[in-house]
Amino acid sequence: TLARLGEQICQSPEEFKAWSQNLGHEQVLTTFMSYGKVATDRQGAIIRGLGVPRQPTHPSAGCLAEELLEELKRRGVSLSANS
């Protein structure tokens, strides 16, 4: 419940990282990977919204992606373009 609440109220990667740490997760990927999935209706809304030009929510928005990639590498997940 708390992880899902964080998904709804956090508006930047930095905010979600702080939320994740508050849950006791050292890695934000733990929060993402351990608590359910995006509801189908919300998934559609997110995907539709990706086509709309927007400003980054935070100057360090790339930090979250970098952290996710590093964690995936540690777990041995291959992210090649041919996959």
Buried (B, 14 or more C-beta within 10 A) or exposed (E): EEBEEBBEEBEBBBBBBEBBEEBEBEBBBBBBEEBEEEEEEEEEEEEEEEEEEEEEEBEEEEBBEEBBEEBBEEEEEEEEEEE
